[in-house]
């Protein structure tokens, strides 16, 4: 949460079906996955950050 709050515009939620999106530990696609727009890589959010982003959409 601390890192997210320093630069919230850097992160967004994207569909887990996007090309290159990682699979969950059980081999399935995530419904939503975090994406860092600066480093251009997928990230896992804490539950609190995820809830915050979902409420904004």
The first five atom37 places (N, CA, C, CB, O) and aatype in JSON, in Angstrom:
{
  "aatype": [20, 20, 20, 20, 20, 20, 20, 20, 20, 20, 20, 20, 20, 20, 20, 20, 20, 20, 20, 20, 20, 20, 20, 20, 20, 20, 20, 20, 20, 20, 20, 20, 20, 20, 20, 20, 20, 20, 20, 20, 20, 20, 20, 20, 20, 20, 20, 20, 20, 20, 20, 20, 20, 20, 20, 20, 20],
  "atom_mask": [
    [1, 1, 1, 1, 1],
    [1, 1, 1, 1, 1],
    [1, 1, 1, 1, 1],
    [1, 1, 1, 1, 1],
    [1, 1, 1, 1, 1],
    [1, 1, 1, 1, 1],
    [1, 1, 1, 1, 1],
    [1, 1, 1, 1, 1],
    [1, 1, 1, 1, 1],
    [1, 1, 1, 1, 1],
    [1, 1, 1, 1, 1],
    [1, 1, 1, 1, 1],
    [1, 1, 1, 1, 1],
    [1, 1, 1, 1, 1],
    [1, 1, 1, 1, 1],
    [1, 1, 1, 1, 1],
    [1, 1, 1, 1, 1],
    [1, 1, 1, 1, 1],
    [1, 1, 1, 1, 1],
    [1, 1, 1, 1, 1],
    [1, 1, 1, 1, 1],
    [1, 1, 1, 1, 1],
    [1, 1, 1, 1, 1],
    [1, 1, 1, 1, 1],
    [1, 1, 1, 1, 1],
    [1, 1, 1, 1, 1],
    [1, 1, 1, 1, 1],
    [1, 1, 1, 1, 1],
    [1, 1, 1, 1, 1],
    [1, 1, 1, 1, 1],
    [1, 1, 1, 1, 1],
    [1, 1, 1, 1, 1],
    [1, 1, 1, 1, 1],
    [1, 1, 1, 1, 1],
    [1, 1, 1, 1, 1],
    [1, 1, 1, 1, 1],
    [1, 1, 1, 1, 1],
    [1, 1, 1, 1, 1],
    [1, 1, 1, 1, 1],
    [1, 1, 1, 1, 1],
    [1, 1, 1, 1, 1],
    [1, 1, 1, 1, 1],
    [1, 1, 1, 1, 1],
    [1, 1, 1, 1, 1],
    [1, 1, 1, 1, 1],
    [1, 1, 1, 1, 1],
    [1, 1, 1, 1, 1],
    [1, 1, 1, 1, 1],
    [1, 1, 1, 1, 1],
    [1, 1, 1, 1, 1],
    [1, 1, 1, 1, 1],
    [1, 1, 1, 1, 1],
    [1, 1, 1, 1, 1],
    [1, 1, 1, 1, 1],
    [1, 1, 1, 1, 1],
    [1, 1, 1, 1, 1],
    [1, 1, 1, 1, 1]
  ],
  "atom_positions": [
    [[0.83, -1.18, 0.0], [0.0, 0.0, 0.0], [0.88, 1.25, 0.0], [-0.95, -0.01, 1.21], [0.58, 2.23, -0.68]],
    [[1.95, 1.21, 0.77], [2.84, 2.38, 0.85], [3.41, 2.73, -0.52], [3.97, 2.11, 1.84], [3.41, 3.9, -0.92]],
    [[3.89, 1.73, -1.24], [4.46, 1.97, -2.56], [3.4, 2.47, -3.53], [5.11, 0.68, -3.11], [3.67, 3.36, -4.35]],
    [[2.21, 1.93, -3.46], [1.11, 2.36, -4.32], [0.76, 3.83, -4.05], [-0.13, 1.47, -4.11], [0.58, 4.61, -4.99]],
    [[0.67, 4.2, -2.79], [0.29, 5.57, -2.44], [1.33, 6.61, -2.87], [0.06, 5.67, -0.94], [0.98, 7.77, -3.07]],
    [[2.58, 6.21, -3.02], [3.61, 7.12, -3.48], [3.41, 7.51, -4.95], [4.99, 6.5, -3.3], [3.78, 8.61, -5.36]],
    [[2.83, 6.61, -5.73], [2.65, 6.87, -7.15], [1.46, 6.06, -7.7], [3.95, 6.53, -7.93], [1.66, 5.13, -8.48]],
    [[0.24, 6.41, -7.3], [-0.92, 5.61, -7.72], [-1.17, 5.59, -9.22], [-2.15, 6.13, -7.04], [-1.74, 4.63, -9.74]],
    [[-0.76, 6.63, -9.94], [-0.98, 6.66, -11.39], [-0.1, 5.65, -12.13], [-0.72, 8.06, -11.92], [-0.32, 5.38, -13.31]],
    [[0.87, 5.11, -11.44], [1.79, 4.13, -12.03], [1.15, 2.75, -12.18], [3.05, 4.02, -11.19], [1.6, 1.94, -12.98]],
    [[0.1, 2.48, -11.41], [-0.48, 1.14, -11.35], [-1.92, 1.14, -11.85], [-0.43, 0.6, -9.93], [-2.66, 2.11, -11.69]],
    [[-2.31, 0.01, -12.46], [-3.7, -0.15, -12.89], [-4.07, -1.62, -12.85], [-3.92, 0.44, -14.32], [-3.2, -2.49, -12.81]],
    [[-5.37, -1.88, -12.87], [-5.88, -3.25, -12.96], [-6.14, -3.56, -14.43], [-7.17, -3.43, -12.11], [-6.69, -2.74, -15.16]],
    [[-5.74, -4.74, -14.84], [-6.0, -5.19, -16.22], [-6.57, -6.61, -16.16], [-4.69, -5.15, -17.09], [-6.45, -7.29, -15.14]],
    [[-7.18, -7.03, -17.23], [-7.74, -8.37, -17.31], [-6.64, -9.42, -17.24], [-8.56, -8.54, -18.61], [-5.58, -9.26, -17.86]],
    [[-6.87, -10.47, -16.5], [-5.92, -11.57, -16.4], [-5.78, -12.36, -17.69], [-6.31, -12.49, -15.3], [-4.91, -13.22, -17.79]],
    [[-6.64, -12.08, -18.67], [-6.57, -12.76, -19.97], [-5.6, -12.08, -20.94], [-7.95, -12.82, -20.58], [-5.37, -12.59, -22.04]],
    [[-5.03, -10.94, -20.55], [-4.09, -10.23, -21.44], [-2.88, -11.09, -21.74], [-3.64, -8.9, -20.8], [-2.47, -11.93, -20.93]],
    [[-2.3, -10.89, -22.92], [-1.07, -11.6, -23.29], [0.03, -11.32, -22.28], [-0.61, -11.21, -24.72], [0.26, -10.16, -21.92]],
    [[0.69, -12.35, -21.84], [1.8, -12.2, -20.91], [1.4, -12.17, -19.45], [2.54, -10.98, -21.23], [2.27, -12.18, -18.57]],
    [[0.1, -12.11, -19.17], [-0.35, -12.08, -17.78], [-0.03, -13.42, -17.11], [-1.88, -11.78, -17.7], [-0.24, -14.48, -17.71]],
    [[0.47, -13.39, -15.89], [0.82, -14.63, -15.22], [-0.42, -15.42, -14.81], [1.67, -14.34, -13.99], [-1.51, -14.87, -14.64]],
    [[-0.25, -16.7, -14.66], [-1.32, -17.55, -14.18], [-1.3, -17.59, -12.66], [-1.21, -18.97, -14.76], [-0.26, -17.33, -12.04]],
    [[-2.43, -17.92, -12.06], [-2.48, -18.09, -10.61], [-1.72, -19.37, -10.25], [-3.96, -18.14, -10.09], [-1.4, -20.17, -11.14]],
    [[-1.43, -19.58, -8.97], [-0.68, -20.79, -8.58], [-1.34, -22.1, -8.99], [-0.49, -20.79, -7.1], [-0.67, -23.14, -9.04]],
    [[-2.64, -22.08, -9.29], [-3.35, -23.3, -9.68], [-3.41, -23.46, -11.19], [-4.76, -23.29, -9.11], [-4.05, -24.39, -11.69]],
    [[-2.75, -22.57, -11.94], [-2.69, -22.69, -13.39], [-3.82, -22.02, -14.14], [-2.67, -24.1, -13.75], [-3.93, -22.17, -15.36]],
    [[-4.67, -21.28, -13.44], [-5.78, -20.58, -14.08], [-5.44, -19.11, -14.28], [-7.07, -20.72, -13.24], [-4.49, -18.6, -13.68]],
    [[-6.21, -18.43, -15.12], [-6.02, -17.0, -15.32], [-6.65, -16.24, -14.17], [-6.61, -16.54, -16.67], [-7.74, -16.59, -13.7]],
    [[-5.98, -15.19, -13.7], [-6.59, -14.28, -12.74], [-7.69, -13.53, -13.46], [-5.54, -13.3, -12.13], [-7.59, -13.27, -14.66]],
    [[-8.74, -13.17, -12.75], [-9.78, -12.33, -13.36], [-9.19, -10.93, -13.58], [-11.07, -12.27, -12.47], [-9.39, -10.33, -14.64]],
    [[-8.49, -10.42, -12.59], [-7.82, -9.13, -12.65], [-6.4, -9.28, -12.13], [-8.59, -8.06, -11.84], [-6.15, -10.07, -11.21]],
    [[-5.48, -8.54, -12.71], [-4.09, -8.57, -12.27], [-3.57, -7.13, -12.31], [-3.2, -9.53, -13.17], [-4.01, -6.33, -13.13]],
    [[-2.65, -6.82, -11.43], [-2.06, -5.48, -11.41], [-1.03, -5.31, -12.51], [-1.43, -5.2, -10.06], [-0.39, -6.27, -12.93]],
    [[-0.87, -4.07, -12.96], [0.12, -3.78, -13.99], [0.83, -2.49, -13.63], [-0.54, -3.68, -15.39], [0.19, -1.48, -13.34]],
    [[2.15, -2.54, -13.65], [3.0, -1.38, -13.39], [3.31, -0.74, -14.74], [4.32, -1.77, -12.6], [4.02, -1.34, -15.55]],
    [[2.81, 0.46, -14.98], [2.97, 1.1, -16.29], [4.37, 1.65, -16.52], [1.97, 2.22, -16.43], [4.74, 1.9, -17.67]],
    [[5.15, 1.84, -15.47], [6.52, 2.35, -15.63], [7.46, 1.2, -16.0], [7.0, 3.05, -14.32], [8.19, 1.28, -17.0]],
    [[7.45, 0.14, -15.2], [8.35, -0.99, -15.49], [7.75, -1.94, -16.51], [8.67, -1.74, -14.2], [8.42, -2.88, -16.96]],
    [[6.48, -1.71, -16.88], [5.76, -2.51, -17.86], [5.79, -4.0, -17.52], [6.35, -2.29, -19.24], [6.14, -4.84, -18.35]],
    [[5.41, -4.31, -16.27], [5.31, -5.7, -15.85], [4.12, -5.88, -14.94], [6.6, -6.14, -15.15], [3.62, -4.94, -14.33]],
    [[3.68, -7.12, -14.87], [2.53, -7.45, -14.03], [2.98, -7.55, -12.57], [1.87, -8.78, -14.49], [4.08, -8.01, -12.28]],
    [[2.1, -7.11, -11.68], [2.4, -7.12, -10.25], [1.2, -7.67, -9.49], [2.78, -5.71, -9.75], [0.06, -7.61, -9.97]],
    [[1.46, -8.19, -8.31], [0.37, -8.63, -7.43], [0.14, -7.53, -6.4], [0.71, -10.0, -6.73], [1.08, -7.05, -5.77]],
    [[-1.1, -7.15, -6.22], [-1.46, -6.13, -5.25], [-1.85, -6.76, -3.93], [-2.59, -5.26, -5.78], [-2.31, -7.9, -3.88]],
    [[-1.66, -6.01, -2.86], [-2.2, -6.44, -1.57], [-3.72, -6.31, -1.67], [-1.62, -5.59, -0.38], [-4.24, -5.64, -2.55]],
    [[-4.4, -6.95, -0.76], [-5.86, -6.93, -0.76], [-6.38, -5.5, -0.63], [-6.4, -7.8, 0.38], [-7.37, -5.14, -1.27]],
    [[-5.74, -4.68, 0.18], [-6.19, -3.3, 0.39], [-6.05, -2.47, -0.88], [-5.42, -2.65, 1.53], [-6.95, -1.68, -1.19]],
    [[-4.96, -2.61, -1.61], [-4.77, -1.88, -2.87], [-5.76, -2.39, -3.91], [-3.31, -2.03, -3.39], [-6.36, -1.59, -4.63]],
    [[-5.94, -3.69, -3.99], [-6.89, -4.27, -4.94], [-8.3, -3.71, -4.7], [-6.89, -5.81, -4.84], [-8.98, -3.31, -5.64]],
    [[-8.74, -3.69, -3.45], [-10.08, -3.17, -3.13], [-10.2, -1.71, -3.51], [-10.38, -3.35, -1.64], [-11.24, -1.28, -4.01]],
    [[-9.15, -0.94, -3.28], [-9.16, 0.47, -3.63], [-9.31, 0.66, -5.13], [-7.88, 1.16, -3.14], [-10.11, 1.49, -5.58]],
    [[-8.57, -0.09, -5.92], [-8.64, 0.02, -7.37], [-9.98, -0.47, -7.92], [-7.52, -0.76, -8.0], [-10.5, 0.11, -8.87]],
    [[-10.52, -1.52, -7.35], [-11.82, -2.04, -7.81], [-12.91, -1.02, -7.53], [-12.14, -3.39, -7.12], [-13.82, -0.84, -8.35]],
    [[-12.85, -0.35, -6.39], [-13.88, 0.64, -6.06], [-13.81, 1.87, -6.96], [-13.74, 1.07, -4.6], [-14.81, 2.57, -7.11]],
    [[-12.64, 2.14, -7.56], [-12.49, 3.28, -8.46], [-13.06, 2.98, -9.85], [-11.03, 3.66, -8.58], [-13.42, 3.91, -10.57]],
    [[-13.15, 1.72, -10.22], [-13.63, 1.34, -11.56], [-15.1, 1.1, -11.59], [-12.93, 0.13, -12.05], [-15.65, 0.78, -12.65]]
  ]
}
